[in-house]
Amino acid sequence: MVFTAGFQIVKDSYNIVIFFRDQNATINTLRHTFAVRALKNCSYDRDNITEHMLALSTCIGHSKVSATYWYLESTPELMQSIAERFESFVKGGQS
């Protein structure tokens, strides 16, 4: 709550207006955007994604990495990429 209030004070003090999907952005909107973009820019090597998820989880303040995996499920582009890689794996391609 303190961080959210501080974010609002800074936005108001500097007349910053941030819109996300036609709504005034909140700290959670920016946090979500950061997490999704970080995952989109990550290489999909199995070891790399594991390390990346742990670092991202720590960075955004999740106490459990499993909470961070939600971002994979909530983003259609990431789910499409995961589905394509799984399909390739099932057909005998590389994972």
C-alpha positions as CSV (number, residue, x, y, z in Angstrom):
1,M,0.0,0.0,0.0
2,V,2.8,2.4,0.8
3,F,4.5,1.8,-2.5
4,T,1.2,2.3,-4.3
5,A,0.5,5.5,-2.5
6,G,4.1,6.7,-3.2
7,F,3.6,5.9,-6.9
8,Q,0.4,7.9,-6.9
9,I,2.1,10.9,-5.2
10,V,4.9,10.9,-7.8
11,K,2.4,10.7,-10.7
12,D,0.4,13.6,-9.3
13,S,3.4,15.7,-8.4
14,Y,4.8,15.6,-11.9
15,N,1.5,15.5,-13.7
16,I,2.4,12.1,-15.2
17,V,-0.5,10.4,-17.0
18,I,0.1,6.8,-18.0
19,F,-2.7,5.0,-19.9
20,F,-3.0,1.3,-20.3
21,R,-6.0,0.0,-22.3
22,D,-7.7,3.4,-21.9
23,Q,-7.4,3.3,-18.2
24,N,-5.1,5.3,-15.9
25,A,-2.2,2.9,-15.1
26,T,-1.5,1.7,-11.6
27,I,1.7,0.3,-10.2
28,N,0.3,-3.2,-10.7
29,T,-0.3,-2.4,-14.4
30,L,3.4,-1.4,-14.8
31,R,4.5,-4.4,-12.8
32,H,2.5,-6.7,-15.0
33,T,3.8,-5.0,-18.2
34,F,7.4,-5.4,-17.0
35,A,7.0,-9.1,-16.2
36,V,5.3,-9.9,-19.5
37,R,8.0,-8.0,-21.5
38,A,10.8,-9.6,-19.6
39,L,9.4,-13.0,-20.4
40,K,8.8,-12.2,-24.0
41,N,12.4,-11.1,-24.4
42,C,13.8,-14.2,-22.6
43,S,15.4,-17.0,-24.7
44,Y,13.3,-20.2,-24.4
45,D,16.2,-22.5,-23.5
46,R,15.0,-24.6,-20.6
47,D,17.8,-23.7,-18.2
48,N,17.6,-20.1,-19.2
49,I,13.9,-19.8,-18.7
50,T,14.2,-21.4,-15.2
51,E,16.8,-19.0,-14.1
52,H,14.9,-16.1,-15.7
53,M,11.7,-17.0,-13.9
54,L,13.5,-17.2,-10.6
55,A,15.1,-13.8,-11.1
56,L,11.8,-12.3,-12.3
57,S,10.0,-13.7,-9.4
58,T,12.4,-12.2,-7.0
59,C,12.4,-8.9,-8.8
60,I,8.6,-8.4,-8.7
61,G,8.4,-9.7,-5.1
62,H,6.7,-13.1,-5.4
63,S,7.6,-15.3,-2.5
64,K,7.0,-18.4,-4.7
65,V,8.2,-18.9,-8.3
66,S,4.9,-20.6,-9.1
67,A,3.1,-17.3,-8.7
68,T,5.2,-15.9,-11.5
69,Y,4.3,-18.6,-13.9
70,W,0.8,-17.1,-14.1
71,Y,2.3,-14.4,-16.4
72,L,3.0,-17.1,-19.0
73,E,-0.6,-18.2,-18.8
74,S,-2.1,-14.7,-18.9
75,T,-0.4,-13.6,-22.1
76,P,-1.7,-15.0,-25.4
77,E,1.6,-14.4,-27.3
78,L,3.6,-16.4,-24.6
79,M,1.0,-19.2,-24.6
80,Q,1.2,-19.4,-28.4
81,S,5.0,-19.7,-28.2
82,I,4.8,-22.4,-25.5
83,A,2.2,-24.3,-27.5
84,E,4.3,-24.2,-30.7
85,R,7.4,-25.4,-28.9
86,F,5.4,-28.2,-27.3
87,E,4.0,-29.2,-30.6
88,S,7.4,-29.3,-32.1
89,F,8.7,-31.4,-29.2
90,V,5.8,-33.9,-29.6
91,K,6.5,-34.2,-33.3
92,G,10.1,-35.1,-32.5
93,G,11.7,-31.7,-32.8
94,Q,13.9,-30.0,-30.3
95,S,12.4,-28.7,-27.0
